[in-house]
Amino acid sequence: MKNGDTCVIWQTHRLDGESLEEYQRLENDCRDKFDTLVLYDNSRRDFAPPASLPTTDFAMFDVNELNKKYKLNHIRVPVSITPGNTIFPLLDFAQTHHYSFYWLIEYDVRYTGSWREFFSYFCSSKSDLLGTTLYRHKFRPSWCWWNSLKTPRFSIVRQKNWIRGLFPVMRISARGLQVLQKANRKGWGGHYEVFLPTVLYHNGLMLEDLGGDGEFVKEQNKNKFYTNTPLVDGLGPGTFVCPPTEPVADRLPNKLYHAIK
């Protein structure tokens, strides 16, 4: 693989039904411009490649192996990728697969337009992190994962610079992943929805929201690729929300939807 400086990764623990169909649509859209693959959670040793895709379309990870290599966030027992650790399979993948930028798309995301056009729209962006629903602590101090943030001794991050995001769709730079790996070794931790953007911002890297209407959205992109309601639990109404809230039923063109179960 090496179709350019950007890799598009579909992360999943299941290989059936609508989710796999969406990956195949993504792959068909993007194959001549971006490298694409499935990053599969094979912790249960149950990988069985579907007949419709070659095995070269897959990379694997095992939560138990990741836990030996990194300081995963033990937010719940047993340790799992969710909640809190979804960034670590990509962090590990990038150690042996070198690109300038990595898109990570979770299996329960849908886009009602051309994936190629969506990714291409952001090719000119130099931001180290693209995600959704980015905001500071003061915007919604009641959010449940703020207090999971852990910093090393003598590293002080003022509360006004605590930032969270929602990342079922995200793009991160190679530089951003290097900063995260160093931070993990130094003892930074917490749910990745606060750990990830706060560490990057603290280190002077650039954050950008894909849409919505918050502080980190470029004016021309406000509510362009998704909508939600970030002041409430579940983020609804909107197209990009958190379970158990369901996205709005209307399928608007060129919009991201989450979570599709």
N, C-alpha and C positions, 0 to 999 in steps of 0.2 A: 504494500500500500504506500502511496505517496502521491496524491492527486493535487497537492497544493499545500498551503500552510495551515489549513483548517481541517479538523476531524469532527464529524458529527456522530455522537454516541447515543444509542437507544438503550437505556438501562432497565433491566426487567428481571423478574423471578419467574415469569411465565411465558410460554411460547405457543399460546393457542388463541384462536378467535380474533376479535377485532383489533387487539393490540398488535399482533403479528402482521395483520393486514395493513395497519397504519405504518409500521416500519417499512414494509415492502413498498408502499406508496412513497414514503420519504426517500428510500434508496433509489427508486426509479426516477424521482424528481432530481436527485442530486448527483447521480453516479458520475457524470462527466465534469463536475466542478469540485466536489468535496468527497473526501474519503468518508465512508459510513460503515458502521458495524454495530452489532449487538453486544453489550456488556452484560453477561448473564451471571446471576447469583447462583453459583453451583455449590453452595454450602451443604446442600442435602445430597450431593452427588447424583443428581437426577437428570443431568443434561442428556437430551435426546434431540439432535438437530432435526428440524422439519425438512421434509423432502424438497420443499420449495426454495431452500436457501443452502448454499454451500457452507461447509464448516469454516471456510476462511472468513466468513462474515461474523464470526463469533470470537469474543475474548471472555475469559472466565475470571471470577473472583470467589474467594471463600472467606466468610466473615471471621472464622477462627484463625486463619492465616493472617488476615489483616490485623487482627487484635494482637498478634505476636510482633508485628512490625511497627505498629503505630500505637499511640495512646488514644484508643477509641474512647468515646464518651459513654460511660456506663450509666446512662440515664435510666435504663430499665434492665432487669435481669431476666433471661440471659441476654448477653450482648447481641445486638442486632444492627442492621444497617439503619432501620427506622425504629424509633425516631432518633435523630441527632447525628447520624454518621454517614449520610448519603454521599458526602464528598470524598470519602476515603477510597472507594474503588477507583475513582478517576485519578486521585492523587497517586495511587500505586501504578495504574496503567500508564501514566505519563512518564514514569521513570524509564520505560523501555520503548515508548512510542512518542517520538519527538515532533511536535507541531508548535506553531506560534499561538494558535487558539484552539480551544476544545469546547464544542457545544455538548451539553449533557441534557438529554430529554428523557423524562420518566415515562414508563409504559402507559400511564393513564392520562397522558396529554394528547390533545387533538388540535390540529390547525385546519381551519376551513378555507385554505387557500393553497398556493404552491409553496411547499417547503423550500424549494430552491430560491424563490423570490424573497421569502422571509429571511433566510440566512444571508442572501446577497445584499439585502437592504442594509445590513449592519457591517458589511465588509469594510466600509470606510471608517468605522468607529475604532478608535484606538483604546477604548476603555478596557481596563483589566478585568472588570466584572460587569456582565450584563445579566440582570435578573428581573424579578417582578416584586412589587409591593415593598419597595425600599423606603424606610422612614427611620427617624431618630427616636430615642427613648421618650422624649418629651411629647411626641405626637400621640403615643398610646402607652403610658407607663404601666398599665395593667396587663400587658401581654405576658403570657405565662412563662416564657423561656428567658426573659432578661437575666434572672438571677442564676441561670446555669453558666453564665460567662465566667471563666476562670483566667486569671492573668498570673504570670510568673512573679515571684518576689521582686520588688522594686520597679515593676512595670505598672504604671498608673495610667488608666484610661478614664478620663472624665466622663461622667454619665451623659453629658451632652453629645459625646462622640460615640456612644453606643448606637449601633445601627443594626437593623434586622431586615430580612428579606424573605421572599418565598421563591424557591428555586427548583420547582419541577421542570422548568426550562431555564437554562443558564448558559452563558458563555464565559469562560475564564481564560486568561492569558497564561502562557508558560511561566512568565515572571510571577504572576499571581500564585500559581501552584508552588513555585519555589519558596515564596514568602510563607505560605501556609505550612509547608513541610518544616521549615526552620522554626516557625512558631510552635508547631506541635512538639518538636524536640525540646523546646525551651519550657514547655509546660502550659502553654495556652490551651484552653479547652472550652467545652460547653456545646450546647445544641448548635449544629452547624448553621442554622438560620440566623444566629447572632454572632457566632465565632467567625464565620467566613467573612461577612462584610466588615465587621469591626476590625479584625486583624488587618485586612487590606487597607482600609481607610487610615488606620493608625500608622501604617507604613508608607503613607503618601501615594497609594495607588488610586486609580480613577474608577469610580462606580457610576453605573448608568442603569436607569430603569427602562425596560422595554416598552412600557406604555403607562397605563394608569394616569394619575394626575398629581403625583407627589413631587417632592423637592428635587428628586434625581432624574426626572423625566425631561427630555428636551421638548421645547415648546411644540415643535412640529409633530411630536410623537404622543401627545397627550391623548389617552384613551384610543390610540390607533390600533394596537394589537390585542388589547384585552381591557376588560373593565372589572372592577370589584369595589367593595366597600370596606376599606382597611380599618375603620374605627370600631368594627363589631367582630365578635367571635364568628369564625366561619367565613368571614369576608363577603357574605352575600348581602344583597343581590349582586350578580355579576357573572361574567363568563369564566373567571379564574378564581376559584374559591377553594376552601379546605373542607374535607370530610368532617362531619356528616352532612354539611351543607352541600347542596347540589347546584351545579351551574344553571343559569337560566336556560329554559327549554329552547328558545329561539336560536337557530344556528345562523348567526350573522356572517357575512363573507369576510375572509381575511382576519379572523379572530382566533386567539388561543383559548382553549377550553381545558379545564381541570376541575374536579377529578372525574374521569369517565370510567366507571366500573362495569 
